Amino acid sequence: MVTTKTDSFIWNEKAECGSRKELEKLQLKRLKTMLTTVYEKVPFYRSRFDEAGVKPESIDSLKALSSLPFTKKTDLREHYPFGLFAEPLENVRRLHASSGTKGKPTVVGYTENDLETWKEVCARSLACAGAKPKDIIHNAYGYGLFTGGLGMHYGAEKLGATVVPASGGRTQQQILLLQDFGARVLLSTPSYALNIFHVMEENSIARDSIKLEIGIFGAEPWTEELRSQIEKALKISALDIYGLSEVMGPGVSMECLEGRSGLHVWEDYFLPEIIDSETGAVLDEGEEGELVFTTLLKEAIPVIRYRTGDISRLYKEPCKCGRTMLRMERVKARLDDMLIIRGVNLFPSEIEKCLLSIAELSPHYQLVVDRVKALDVLEVHVETVSTMSEERLTDIHGNIKRTLKDSLGLTAAIKLVEPGVIPRSEGKAVRVVDRRNSSQTGDKK
Ligand code: DLL
């Protein structure tokens, strides 16, 4: 990590550093209005609340929220495209959508006020990470239906920065722009930041030819080990930003430059809970479980108790930075990404941690899951940092097998590959290649 020249400043001190008591009062007020609105305007919520026997006016405390049913991604899909909207389309200024790799995309919309809220939370997040008005901010999140590019773009403009709307891809050109425009802040997925670094290395471009000091990375799970590698490689402070399109997009929570431990949730807009994903019970502060969000001011498509599928914890401990908004721990994984290999449950991030503890391995890896004779098998494909002798490769191979077995109880086939072989990400990295379904249907390559 580099020490940035200046500390971060607080974008909205009144909101971000106020007393928790006042905040909770505000949350309850906003929650009550929100529940009445969705009950009146969205038939889906009205019937869900009716089925659960709950009237919006019976929610008279934040705790009482737990009597309401959850909303899931499938609910958005089943009401494709606009069935969960609380506003007519004529009041919706923008639409975004997921890529729809698993069927119909999930569609979200924003009214004029929603766009203002989004700018506010993104400007807060940028300032929280140490970005300043007048900075040059290189935005390599994808522009388009994905919320990363445009969401951060308008937040950065609101902050008063100069934005370079680079989007993903054309990495050599991006490096040229980083050199010539002199951006201090990079916005991208962590895997794309690594990609930028590796293209710089391949082309012998000196680190000192770019002026980056801060990276604001999110949109995919990443580990502390990966953070250390990125910070060392790019000589920047790498901070974690979280968000999801169903709740808003980027800017739901942000790690601060001072604390670097957990992400402040912008709780005046997004009310978080942690639940046991099996039972749905609300868990106590500090317990690990699935993150759930209720939007408090969103107009076009509010969500009530939206199950993110992301695993984290919440804690209210005061933070060095002075912000009083609670923090969520860095997302450990998505529940969907859990692999069960020969009875061992594990997440890609746990494997990443093990791989990055071995100095000869690069952070480029892919987990290939297949089904052989009704058993799930895992192959770990990982690049070495340089070309190595057979003897050296045999040693590393043994080391990976031991590390995975000792740390995770996992037996996996290992495939060591030359630098540059694993496909590079231009957005969210594909860490898991699942060949199980194609094996079942017999069309396996
Ligand atoms: O990824 C929004 C975003 C853009 C966040 C840019 C941060 C930066 P979706 O495409 O809807 O939205 O994907 C949301 O991505 O439920 C998580 O599983 C994952 N995710 C997002 N941020 C993080 C993060 C954007 N910091 C899904 N750490 C979420 C881990 C993350 N996972």
Boltz pocket constraint, residues with backbone or C-beta under 6 A from the ligand:
constraints:
  - pocket:
      binder: B
      contacts: [[A, 98], [A, 141], [A, 146], [A, 147], [A, 148], [A, 217], [A, 218], [A, 219], [A, 220], [A, 221], [A, 222], [A, 240], [A, 241], [A, 242], [A, 243], [A, 244], [A, 245], [A, 246], [A, 249], [A, 250], [A, 251], [A, 308], [A, 309], [A, 310], [A, 330], [A, 331], [A, 334]]
      max_distance: 6.0
